Amino acid sequence: MRYRGSDFYDRDENFARYMERRQSEENANDTLEKPVFEELLGSVAGLRILDAGCGDAGYGRELLELGCTAYLGLEGSGNMVMAAQKSLEGVNGNVVRAWMEEWEYPHEAFDRVISRLAIHYVEDLDRLLHDFYQSLKPGGKLVFSVEHPVITSTLQPSGQRTSWVVDNYFTEGYREQQWMGGTVYKYHRSIETYFLALQKAGFVVEHVRESKPVRSNFRQEETYQRRLRIPLFLFFSARKRKDED
Ligand SMILES: C[S@@+](CC[C@H](N)C(=O)[O-])C[C@H]1O[C@@H](n2cnc3c(N)ncnc32)[C@H](O)[C@@H]1O
């Protein structure tokens, strides 16, 4: 059977460890990924948002509290879908259990398509970006983060990380990682590949960002210094053209 990124999260022990790590103090998602993501996303008031690989949709709840009109999460893992349903109780948000590379995307339905740390699980980037493009209204935006290619390129076939050396950078494909006690496969591709795929899908790329640490987001100097060493996340924001563009 074909590998899906969500498989990892459907093993109960992986799911439990991931959720624990996600909520730990000074976790990389909150100190490095979220601040840049929020900057790129900007105001969400009055917007309809699709979130691909939404996880527990805790962020969806926040977006609704910030005034987004409608939130729909796509999520492949049953464990995550259950957590997302809980997060979205009593608010105008929904979650659908689907693989983002197979979902039937409605046309011109969303003002924003977002995805946080999920696209590096997907093999066919061109098709996914084509679907995202179709589902955005003209002028709508795609904002996403992925694990930085400098990180995914350090994962070597054995899956056992022995160093942080970038290697086989231009050889793209799934790489195995022993992560939080389980085995996960992340799709390594270069920065250039992400950029060119966005342009090929028709997007105007507006921003490319990396997770440069900001001191005020850290309580401990030691964690801040450690995060200055290696970029963990890569971000893009891109706009769908309007007729008059
Ligand atoms: C690292 S978690 C991030 C979750 C959430 N976006 C966040 O930032 O908290 C990645 C999520 O993507 C989901 N995922 C991975 N591959 C997927 C796919 N092909 N279709 C839908 N969801 C997928 C996983 O199940 C997991 O919940």
The ligand as an ORCA input file, in Angstrom:
! r2SCAN-3c Opt
* xyz 0 1
  C       3.551     17.753     11.628
  S       1.818     17.550     11.637
  C       1.272     19.253     11.567
  C      -0.165     19.440     11.988
  C      -0.672     20.874     11.970
  N      -0.665     21.423     10.632
  C       0.155     21.708     12.889
  O       0.993     22.501     12.431
  O      -0.033     21.583     14.111
  C       1.474     16.975      9.989
  C       0.030     16.600      9.771
  O      -0.194     16.365      8.386
  C      -1.021     15.220      8.256
  N      -0.784     14.631      6.929
  C       0.368     14.109      6.471
  N       0.239     13.713      5.199
  C      -1.033     13.995      4.849
  C      -1.781     13.833      3.640
  N      -1.228     13.291      2.563
  N      -3.070     14.261      3.615
  C      -3.628     14.809      4.722
  N      -2.976     14.979      5.884
  C      -1.695     14.587      5.954
  C      -0.593     14.319      9.393
  O      -1.549     13.330      9.682
  C      -0.382     15.341     10.508
  O      -1.553     15.578     11.218
*
